[in-house]
Each structure stands twice: as C-alpha cells, then as structure tokens.
Amino acid sequence: MKKLLALVLVLAFAVSASAAQTVRLGVTGSVYDEMWEPAKKLLAEQGINLEVIQFTDYVTPNRALADGDIDLNGFQHQIYFADELESRGYKLSNIANTFVVPLNLYSIKIKTLDEIKDGDVIAIPNDPTNGGRAIKVLATSGLITLRDGAGFNPTKEDIASYSKKITIQELAANTIPSALPDIAAGVINDTYALDYGLKASDAVFADQAREHEYWNLIAARTADLEDPAKLALYDAVVKAYQSKETHALLEVLYSGFFRPVGWDEDLLAPFRK
C-alpha cells in the first residue's frame, strides 16, 4: 500500500507539473524580481508559472521577444518601444501599461546643480529615446537651452546654449551608475539607479516629465495574440500585474520611482474575437 500511495503521489505531481503553464518575461534590473512577485503568486494560484528573465541592456529583450526566446517583456517606455519597432522591424504589440518613472540626474560628488562647474562631464544614455529624454531633463534643469523647433526627442545638436561649459558624454544606460566616480553627474534610468543603491531623494535634479510616451509597458509578439489560448494566458498576466497587490507594493517600496498609470486601458481588447 505504501508503494502504491507513493506511485499515486508521483503521478499526481507529474500531471500537475505538466498542466502548469510557463510564461517567460524579460526584464532589465533586479528590481523587477521584487516588483513582479505579487503577480507571480497570483498566477501560481491559477496554475501559471511566471519566469522572470534578466537582461543587462535595453537592446536584447526586444530581440529575444521577436525571436521567441521569451514570451513577454516589461522593461521599456512607449517611445523607446516605438523606435525599436520602426528601426528594427519587430512585429510586437503593447498589451498593457505598467508605470511611469522619473529620469533623474544623480551624482556622488555634488549635492546641488549650483556645484556643477565649467569642465564637468555629465553622462546621458546613448540610446536615442532615453538620450532625448535626458537632454530635456538637462534643459529643464537650466544647464542647457534647446534651439527653437527641437523635436520631442532632441539630440546634442539641438542644444542652443550652455549655462556652464559642461561636456555631455553619451554612455550605455547600464554603465552610467558605475561611471559616477569619474564624472560630475549622470542621468540614470530608474532600474539601474535602484540596482546601484540610489534613491529618488538622492537626485541632484528630479525629472518632472509624465508624458504618455514615457509610460512603461508589457510587450508581446503580435502573432501570438491571434492564438486565443495565448491571448487568455497573457490577459491573466496583465490582470495579475495590474492588481491591488502590485499597486500596494509600488506605493510602499518604490514611492517616488514607480507610479502606476493607464491600468484602466484594456489594450488587449482589439485582439479578442
């Protein structure tokens, strides 16, 4: 009887394991492991295993999604996503809004903008969308002014004047925190700031931009959304993320960094038949 019972338990476990569905979600930054924990628990109750997969840069997650190496990703804002689709031809869709975050100016050498002096180096992300947003942060801070007619995503060529003779250095976004000992200040993306141990209150200058284009999102392969089973699965992931449990975590742990936005928009509605 003991052997029979053991066999039944093994078979039951095997059936349960085979029935579980796994969704692979690509992210950038260890903060996402914690941020998605409430959703993981809610999904586990539905027999869905959410596997959070870390990437170290902003380029690879969309390529991995397009290639089918992951099922979803959740690391980018809308203007970066749009630029990726246009420049790389990916067939991906935004399926949910997540949060909006500041893009702040940080330093370990100075405490205020007044301490920035001629000859100082300020680092910004070298990708076009985050770089353009960083340029606007520097303009809002008063360190630079932009020429008339500068677009939504300005570049260094759009700078009309400098309040101080600073050098703007373009670096990969994930390397700027580690460059802080060698520069006066850097405009740093939220996840990399948190991974480096920075807080929103540490900012030398705080970003105030909350435009829709900077809302972060969850992306999926467009072709997958034609499959009713995958559509239902991804809908469950969206609902688990956009839950009161996630909202509470964002408010308690990340106040000043991550602000929920657009959770009332059903972006999967056009794909339902």
C-alpha positions as CSV (number, residue, x, y, z in Angstrom):
1,M,0.0,0.0,0.0
2,K,2.8,2.4,0.8
3,K,4.4,1.8,-2.6
4,L,1.0,2.3,-4.3
5,L,0.5,5.5,-2.4
6,A,3.9,6.8,-3.4
7,L,3.2,5.9,-7.0
8,V,-0.1,7.8,-6.9
9,L,1.6,10.9,-5.4
10,V,4.3,10.8,-8.1
11,L,1.8,10.5,-10.9
12,A,-0.3,13.3,-9.4
13,F,2.7,15.6,-9.2
14,A,3.7,14.8,-12.8
15,V,0.2,15.6,-14.0
16,S,0.2,18.8,-12.0
17,A,3.6,19.8,-13.4
18,S,2.6,19.1,-17.0
19,A,-0.6,21.1,-16.6
20,A,1.2,24.2,-15.4
21,Q,1.8,26.8,-18.0
22,T,5.1,28.8,-18.0
23,V,5.3,32.4,-19.2
24,R,8.8,33.8,-19.7
25,L,9.0,37.5,-19.0
26,G,12.1,39.5,-20.0
27,V,13.2,42.5,-17.8
28,T,16.2,44.7,-17.1
29,G,17.2,45.3,-13.5
30,S,16.8,43.2,-10.3
31,V,14.1,45.5,-9.0
32,Y,11.7,43.7,-11.4
33,D,12.1,40.4,-9.5
34,E,10.5,42.0,-6.5
35,M,8.1,44.1,-8.5
36,W,6.6,41.1,-10.2
37,E,6.4,38.9,-7.0
38,P,2.8,39.7,-6.2
39,A,1.8,38.8,-9.8
40,K,3.8,35.6,-9.6
41,K,1.9,34.5,-6.5
42,L,-1.5,35.3,-8.1
43,L,-0.6,33.5,-11.3
44,A,0.7,30.5,-9.4
45,E,-2.8,30.1,-7.9
46,Q,-4.1,29.8,-11.4
47,G,-1.5,27.2,-12.4
48,I,0.7,29.7,-14.3
49,N,4.4,29.8,-13.7
50,L,5.8,33.3,-14.4
51,E,9.5,33.1,-15.0
52,V,11.3,36.5,-14.8
53,I,14.4,36.5,-17.0
54,Q,17.0,39.2,-16.5
55,F,18.8,41.1,-19.4
56,T,21.6,43.5,-18.8
57,D,20.8,46.0,-21.6
58,Y,17.9,47.6,-23.4
59,V,18.5,46.1,-26.8
60,T,18.4,42.4,-26.2
61,P,14.9,42.0,-24.6
62,N,13.0,43.0,-27.8
63,R,15.2,40.9,-30.0
64,A,14.7,37.9,-27.6
65,L,10.9,38.5,-27.8
66,A,10.8,38.8,-31.5
67,D,12.9,35.6,-31.8
68,G,10.6,33.7,-29.5
69,D,13.2,33.2,-26.7
70,I,10.8,34.8,-24.3
71,D,7.0,35.2,-24.3
72,L,6.7,38.8,-23.0
73,N,8.9,41.7,-21.9
74,G,8.3,44.5,-19.5
75,F,11.2,47.0,-19.3
76,Q,10.6,49.9,-21.7
77,H,8.6,53.0,-22.2
78,Q,6.4,53.7,-25.2
79,I,8.6,56.0,-27.2
80,Y,11.6,53.5,-26.9
81,F,9.3,50.7,-28.0
82,A,8.0,52.7,-31.0
83,D,11.6,53.5,-32.1
84,E,12.5,49.8,-31.8
85,L,9.6,48.7,-34.0
86,E,10.4,51.3,-36.6
87,S,14.2,50.8,-36.7
88,R,14.3,47.0,-36.3
89,G,11.0,46.0,-37.9
90,Y,9.9,43.9,-35.0
91,K,6.3,42.6,-35.0
92,L,5.5,43.3,-31.4
93,S,2.5,44.8,-29.6
94,N,1.9,46.8,-26.4
95,I,-0.5,44.7,-24.4
96,A,-0.6,46.7,-21.1
97,N,0.5,49.9,-19.3
98,T,2.6,49.4,-16.2
99,F,4.1,52.6,-14.6
100,V,5.8,55.9,-15.3
101,V,9.2,56.7,-13.7
102,P,11.4,59.8,-13.4
103,L,14.7,60.0,-15.2
104,N,16.8,61.9,-12.6
105,L,20.2,63.5,-12.5
106,Y,22.4,61.8,-9.9
107,S,25.9,62.4,-8.5
108,I,28.1,61.1,-5.8
109,K,30.3,64.2,-5.9
110,I,27.8,67.1,-5.7
111,K,24.5,67.8,-3.9
112,T,23.1,70.6,-6.0
113,L,23.1,72.0,-9.5
114,D,25.0,75.1,-8.3
115,E,28.0,72.9,-7.6
116,I,28.4,72.0,-11.3
117,K,31.3,73.9,-12.8
118,D,33.0,74.6,-16.2
119,G,34.7,71.5,-17.5
120,D,32.5,69.0,-15.7
121,V,31.2,65.9,-17.5
122,I,27.6,64.9,-17.5
123,A,26.6,61.5,-18.7
124,I,23.4,60.6,-20.5
125,P,22.1,57.3,-22.1
126,N,23.4,56.7,-25.6
127,D,20.1,55.3,-27.0
128,P,18.0,57.8,-28.9
129,T,14.9,57.8,-26.8
130,N,16.4,57.8,-23.3
131,G,19.1,60.2,-24.6
132,G,16.5,62.6,-25.9
133,R,14.6,62.5,-22.7
134,A,17.9,63.1,-20.8
135,I,18.6,66.1,-22.9
136,K,15.2,67.5,-22.0
137,V,16.0,66.9,-18.3
138,L,19.1,68.9,-18.6
139,A,17.2,71.7,-20.4
140,T,14.5,71.7,-17.6
141,S,17.3,71.9,-15.0
142,G,18.7,75.1,-16.7
143,L,22.1,73.6,-17.6
144,I,21.3,73.9,-21.3
145,T,18.7,75.6,-23.6
146,L,17.4,74.0,-26.7
147,R,17.0,75.6,-30.1
148,D,13.6,76.6,-31.4
149,G,12.0,73.7,-33.2
150,A,13.8,70.9,-31.3
151,G,11.6,67.8,-31.6
152,F,10.2,65.5,-28.9
153,N,13.5,63.6,-28.9
154,P,16.2,66.2,-29.1
155,T,19.9,65.4,-29.6
156,K,23.1,67.2,-28.6
157,E,22.9,69.0,-31.9
158,D,19.6,70.7,-30.7
159,I,21.4,72.4,-27.8
160,A,21.5,76.2,-28.4
161,S,23.5,77.2,-25.3
162,Y,25.0,76.1,-22.1
163,S,24.7,77.8,-18.7
164,K,28.1,76.3,-17.8
165,K,30.8,74.8,-20.1
166,I,29.9,71.2,-19.4
167,T,30.7,68.2,-21.6
168,I,27.8,65.8,-22.3
169,Q,29.0,62.3,-22.6
170,E,26.8,59.5,-24.1
171,L,27.2,56.1,-22.4
172,A,25.3,52.9,-22.4
173,A,22.5,53.4,-19.9
174,N,23.5,50.5,-17.7
175,T,27.1,51.8,-17.3
176,I,26.3,55.3,-16.1
177,P,25.9,54.4,-12.4
178,S,29.4,52.8,-12.3
179,A,30.8,55.9,-14.1
180,L,29.7,58.2,-11.3
181,P,33.1,58.2,-9.6
182,D,34.6,59.6,-12.7
183,I,32.1,62.2,-13.8
184,A,30.3,65.1,-12.1
185,A,26.8,63.7,-12.6
186,G,24.7,61.3,-14.8
187,V,21.1,61.0,-16.0
188,I,20.2,57.4,-14.9
189,N,17.3,55.2,-15.7
190,D,15.2,54.1,-12.7
191,T,16.1,50.4,-12.6
192,Y,19.8,51.0,-12.9
193,A,19.6,53.7,-10.2
194,L,17.9,51.3,-7.8
195,D,20.3,48.5,-8.6
196,Y,23.2,50.9,-7.8
197,G,21.6,51.7,-4.4
198,L,20.4,55.2,-5.4
199,K,17.1,56.7,-4.1
200,A,14.8,59.2,-5.8
201,S,15.6,61.6,-2.9
202,D,19.3,61.4,-3.8
203,A,18.7,63.1,-7.2
204,V,20.6,66.3,-7.8
205,F,17.7,67.2,-10.1
206,A,14.4,65.4,-10.3
207,D,12.7,64.8,-13.6
208,Q,9.1,66.0,-13.7
209,A,8.1,64.6,-17.1
210,R,4.9,62.4,-17.0
211,E,4.1,62.3,-20.8
212,H,2.2,59.3,-22.1
213,E,5.2,58.5,-24.3
214,Y,7.1,57.7,-21.1
215,W,4.6,55.2,-19.8
216,N,6.2,51.8,-19.5
217,L,4.5,48.7,-21.0
218,I,4.3,45.0,-21.4
219,A,5.0,43.7,-24.9
220,A,4.1,40.5,-26.7
221,R,4.6,39.1,-30.2
222,T,1.7,40.3,-32.3
223,A,1.3,36.9,-34.0
224,D,0.8,35.3,-30.5
225,L,-2.2,37.5,-29.9
226,E,-4.0,35.7,-32.7
227,D,-3.9,32.5,-30.6
228,P,-6.9,32.5,-28.2
229,A,-5.1,30.3,-25.7
230,K,-2.0,32.7,-25.5
231,L,-4.3,35.7,-25.5
232,A,-6.1,34.4,-22.4
233,L,-2.7,33.5,-20.8
234,Y,-1.3,36.9,-21.4
235,D,-4.5,38.6,-20.2
236,A,-4.1,36.7,-16.9
237,V,-0.5,38.0,-16.6
238,V,-1.7,41.6,-17.2
239,K,-4.5,41.3,-14.6
240,A,-2.1,39.8,-12.1
241,Y,0.3,42.7,-12.6
242,Q,-2.4,45.4,-12.6
243,S,-3.7,44.2,-9.2
244,K,-4.1,45.8,-5.8
245,E,-1.2,43.7,-4.5
246,T,1.2,45.2,-7.1
247,H,-0.2,48.7,-6.5
248,A,0.4,48.3,-2.8
249,L,4.0,47.2,-3.4
250,L,4.7,50.1,-5.7
251,E,3.4,52.5,-3.2
252,V,5.2,51.1,-0.1
253,L,8.6,50.1,-1.6
254,Y,9.1,52.4,-4.6
255,S,7.4,55.7,-3.7
256,G,8.9,58.3,-5.9
257,F,10.2,55.9,-8.5
258,F,7.3,53.8,-10.0
259,R,3.8,55.3,-10.4
260,P,1.0,53.1,-11.8
261,V,-0.5,54.6,-14.9
262,G,-3.0,53.5,-17.6
263,W,-4.3,50.4,-15.8
264,D,-7.9,51.3,-16.8
265,E,-6.9,50.9,-20.5
266,D,-7.7,47.4,-22.0
267,L,-5.0,47.2,-24.7
268,L,-5.9,43.5,-25.4
269,A,-9.5,44.3,-26.4
270,P,-8.7,44.7,-30.2
271,F,-7.4,41.2,-30.3
272,R,-10.4,39.5,-28.7
273,K,-12.8,37.9,-31.2
